[in-house]
Each structure stands twice: as C-alpha cells, then as structure tokens.
Amino acid sequence: MFILAYLLDPIYYQDQALRLNLPPTPDQFSKQTVNDLVKHLIQSACKILQNEQLRMQKGMKEDGQLLIQQLRAYMYGEAPFRNPLNNLTQHLNWWQALANDSGAQILAIVAIKLFSVSPSEICDECTASKMSAFSTAKRNGLTGANIIHMAQLQQYWTYSFNNPNYVHKAQLTIPKSQSQPSTIVLPTPTLQDLLNPVPADNVEFPPSASAKELYGATFYEGDDDESLPITFVRGVNLERLTIEALIDLANPKLIAQFQDGSAASAATNQVTNTGTQPNTASTRWSEADAQWASKGYLDW
C-alpha cells in the first residue's frame, strides 16, 4: 500500500524513481512483459477496489480490467492524467477532479481512498476513548447516535466554544502516573521500521533499557525496576522491504524534491476541490459482482 500510494502521487511519480521498467509503449504492456513490482501494485490496487465495492455494494466485476487500463494510462502519462500538479497539499483534490472522468473514475476510487487516510489517529483515539467511557453497563440503553452526540458535547465543552464572549477556557486533564506494566505489546511495524536495516544477530531486540528510557514511564517511589521484568511482545512479524530494489534513491529528481522542498510547497496549481466522490460507470450490483469483490482474483 505504501508503494502504491507513492505510485499514485502525481508529484513524486513524475520523478520516475520507481523501478517499474515499463515496456517502451503501452501496446506492449501485458502480464508477460511487466516486472513483479508492477504486478504487485496492480494486485494491491485491485484489492482496495474490491473492498470499496463491498463497502458500497456498488460496482462490477469488469471494473477490475478497467482498473488495469486506467493504471496503465496513468503510468504512461496518457490522458486524462496529464494535468500537472505542483502543490504538495493538493493530491486528494487532484484525484477528486478526475473522479467523474470515464477514463479515470475507477482508478480514482483507489487513489481517493489512499489519500483520504488521516496522517494522525490521535483525534480518533481520543473520541473512541470518550465514547467507550460513556457506554457503561448502567447506560446500556444509549443508542449509538446518542453516544456520538455526548462525545461531541464533551469535546465542545473541553476545548472551548467559538463565541468570543464566552469565558470558558480549554483544559487538559493529565492522568496520574500508572504502575509499571508487566507486558508491553509492540505495535505493528510501520513503513519506516520495514525500511530500516535488519539488526545483526548479536543485537538484542528490543535493546536493553528501562521502561522509563523507552517510554518515559514514571513509577511510584519505592518500586524496584529490577524486581518487575517487562515482557515485550511483537505485534506482527513482517518481511522487511529492500527499498533499493523498488525505488532508485539516487534519482536526481527525487533528491531535488527533498533539497528544494520549500519551493515545491510554495507552488500552486489550478485544481480545485470539487467535493465530489467517484461514480462507477454502472450502479448495478449482482451476485457475481459481490462474489468477485469478496474473494475474486485478478489474473495478473
């Protein structure tokens, strides 16, 4: 998914740093002439499309082949993907502008899904915690809508009103220090984790360190750190990515993106936020479409 988002980024893809090794012409583009990276990207895009079709109960089995055609046109810079983008903050708007184009609307479903991901989960985690606190055993008659409204009112009060005449100020409640945990579950590796070199066999993971050094934990006075060993549990084991095999890190255009980031950020483009969502060519939803979206395999 990370590499697919890199591919569908209309700014960074133009640097041609991805090692796609495409055939010279679009007519030569086929399952037999593309490398494994291109096949993997097509399968990843197809899976996102299938999941979105299941969620919306909308789409057709034939959309899989349309996705390949539109992805091929995008990779070769064909219409309607020729509109340049220079503003680093307008990726989503760029794809939303293509959402109603018959030559891009299937691929736009995948791209809009990727670029709609929030860069931070802090707000969502905070809201979910508040909703869980409201939904107690004594309040088991609350509906989902009422719980949402209660969370909205609570945050509205905590983080202040917009009325300038109101004197209430935002407040932050800092919880008391907790005792030392007996088990710490490490999260699923991020892209940065997967790109880091694999530690040597003689390097301990996680490295020897106290919980205070690792997580800034504060214990009650009198606790003996040595008497309370911490068990580290890895959330999942994933194969590390060999990034040099996928992206040419020595690509001059790619290096220039980071060396002159301020100039790129200051640039503007003409794409406006249409606020529209992609519409597939057909709204019918048959049993065959549902079966393909749920467990179908795209022969690529």
N, C-alpha and C positions, 0 to 999 in steps of 0.2 A: 504494500500500500504506500509506503514511503517513496519508493522509486516511481510508482505510478503517478503520485502527486507531483514529483519532480518532472516527469514527462509532460503532464498536463499543465504545467506552469508556463504560460505564454511568454514569460520573460526569460527564464533560465533555460528553457528548451532551445531557444534560438542560439544559445552558445554552442550547441552541438557537442556537448561534453559527454552525453550518454553514449556508451559503446553499443549502439544499435546495429551498426554495419548493415544498413538497409541496401537492398538491390538498387542498381542505378536508376531504374524507372519504376513507377507504380505498377505498370503492367507485369513486371517480373516479381511482384510481391505475392508470395504464396507460402504455405506451410513448409514446403520443401526448400525455400530459398532464404528464410529468415533464421536468425540465431535463437538460442534458447531464451535469451533475455526478452526478446520481442514476444515470443510465445508465452512466457510467464506474465508479461504485462497484459497481454490480451486476455488470458485466463483470469487475472485479478480484476480487470475491468468488467468482465462478464459476470463474475461472482457478485460484484457490487450491484450491477444492473439487476440480476436475478433477485437479490434480497430486496431491492427497492420495488420491484414488481410485486413481490409477495406482500410487502407492506401496504402498497397502494391498491392491490388487487386490480392491476391495470397493466396492459402490455400484451405482447405477442411473442411466440417462440421465434418468429422471423426477426425480431429485434436483435438477436444475437449476431446474425450475419450483417445487419445494418450497422451494428456497433463496430465490427471489424472494418467495414468500408469507410466509416467516418473516422476511425482511428488511423487508418492508412492515409486518408486525405490530410489529416492533421499532421502526421509525421512528415509528409512530403510537402507541407506548406501550401496545399491547394485551397481553393475557395470552399467554404466561406471562412477559412481560418487565416486569412491574410491580413486582417486588421491588426496593426502593431499595437503593443501595449508597453508603456514606459513607466507607469506609476505602480510602484510595488504594493500599493494598498488596494488595487482595483481588480484583483484576479477574479473574485466572485462576480463582480459586475460585468466583467468581460464575458464570462460564460453565460450569465443570465441574459445578456444581449443576444446570444446565439440560441437561446432556449426554444424559440419559435421558428427557427430556420430548419426547414425539412432536411437539409444536408448536414445538420449538426445536433439536432434535438436529442438523439439517443445518447451520443457521447456527452452531451451537456448534462444529462441526468447524473452520470458518474462524476463529472467534474464538479458540479454544484454540490453534490454530496460530500466530496472530499474537502472542498474549500469552505464548507459551512461548519467544519469542525471548530469548536471553540479552542483557543490556544491555552485556556486555563480552566480547570474544573473546580476552582475554589468556590465560586459563587454557587454552583450546582450542589457541591458537597455541603455547604452551609445551609442551603434551603432544604436539602434532603434530611439533614440532621434535625432541623426545626420541625419538619413535618412528622418525623418519627417520634419526637418528643410530645407532640400534640396527640398523636394516635395511641393513647394508652388503653388499658383494659377497661377503665371506667368510662372512657369516651368511645367505646366500640360502635356506637350508633352514628358517629360522624361519617358523612359521605366524603368521597374524595374531593369533590368541589369545595366543601366547607373547610377541609383541612388546608387546601391550597389558599383559600381566602384568609384563613387565620395566619398562615405563614406570611402572606403578603402584608397584612396589617401589622404583624410583629416587626417585620423588616422596615416598614414605613415609619413606625414609631422609633425604632432603634437608630436608624440612620437619618433621622430628621425630616421635617416637611420642607417643601419648597416655598412656603409662604414666608416672605421676609419679616413679617410682623410677629411670627411665632418665635418664642424664645427658647424652645427646646433645642438641645444640642445633642449631636450624636455621641453615643457612649460605647465603650468597648469593655466587655467583661472578661478579665483574664482568669482562667481557672486555676485552682490551687495545684501545686506540684503533686504528681502522682508517684506512687511507689514504683520501684524498679520492676519492669516486666520480666517474666520468665521465658517468654518466647517472642521473637521478633520475626515476622514473615516479610521477607524482602519482596518488593513489587516485581511485576513482570518487566524484563529488560526493555529499556527504551531504544530508539534508533541509535543514540549516542553510545549506549552500552554495547550494542551489537557491532558498532564500528571500531571500538577500542580493541587493541591487540589482546589476544588471549594471554592471561598471566602464565608465567613459567610454572612448571610442575612443582618447584620448590617454594612457590609463593603461596602463603596461606590465604584462603578466601572464606569469609571476609578477613581483612588484616586484623592482627591483634590490636585491640583498642578497647577502651572502656565505653560503656554506653553513653557517658557524658560527652566523650570526644566524638562519637559517631552521630549522636542525635541531639546533643545539647541537653540531655536529661538531667534533672536535679532531683536528688534523693533527700529523704528526711535525715536529719542528723542522727548518727548512731548506726546507720545502715553500713554493713560491711560488704563492699562490692565483691570481694573475693569469695564470700560465702554464698553468693547468689549468681551462679553462672548463667549466662544467657544463651539460649539455643537459637541459632539462626536457621531459618527455613527458606530456601529459594522458591519463589512462586512458580517458576517455569523454566525449563532449560530450552533455549533456542539456539539454532545454529548461527554462528557469527557470520556477518556479511564481509566478503572480501571486496571492499569498496573499489579498489583499483581495477577490478575486473568488470565493474559496472559503469564507472564514471572516470573519465580522463581528468584527474585532478591537476594536471599540468596544462590544461587547455587555457590559452591566453585570455579568451573572452570570459571564461569562468573566473579566473583570477582577477580580472578587471572589475567584475561585479562587486567583489569584496574590497578592492583597493579604492574604488570610487563610488562607494555606496551612497554617500551624501548627495552626489549629483544625480544618481538614479532616483533617489527618493524625492528630490525636488521636482523631477519631471512630471508633467501632467499628460493626460490623454483625454480623448473625446468621448469615451464610453460612459454612458450614464446608467444609473441603477433603474432598471425598468420595473423592478419589483415583481416580475413575472416568474413563474415556475415552468419548467419544460413540459410540453404536452406531446405525448407519443402520437404517432400517425393514426393509431386506432385505439378506441376506448373499450373494445370488446375484451372479455376475459373468459376463456374457455377452459375446460378441464385439462386439455393438452397444454395450454399455456401455463396453468398452475403447476402441472407435473414437471414441466421443463424448468420453471423458475425455482421449484423446491429442490430438485435433485438432478436436473439436466446437466449434461456435459457437452461443452462446445468442442467439437472435433478440431482442435488447434494445438 
